[in-house]
């Protein structure tokens, strides 16, 4: 009978760690996409307001309305800069998550390789044992046949 892999617990833990790292990487990737979408929306919003400001300026408007427009544009610019910082932070989280996931994958692969080597060695041992048993059986048959004949 084959011996169990002595590092099976560590292999299981490595698999769990790899699975958890993959889930976490998915979460941070989703967060990164959300942050990028929000930035894109703010940029589109700013572009629309910039177009409106240009149109209002061409048609003429009260100076108070023009000042309000510009203040609002400044607030959008601040929001865009803050969102760019959030996008950069999300990208760093993704990079960190990828590094962690790769590390977990390497660990899992190492334990899996050891497990495969163990199984291979066990199969060879079992095959040798089976061959030995067959040889012993054949030898006993031969000796008993010889004893009967003669």
PyMOL commands that set and color helices and strands:
alter all, ss='L'
color gray80, all
select helices_A, chain A and resi 8-59+63-149
alter helices_A, ss='H'
color red, helices_A
deselect
rebuild
show_as cartoon
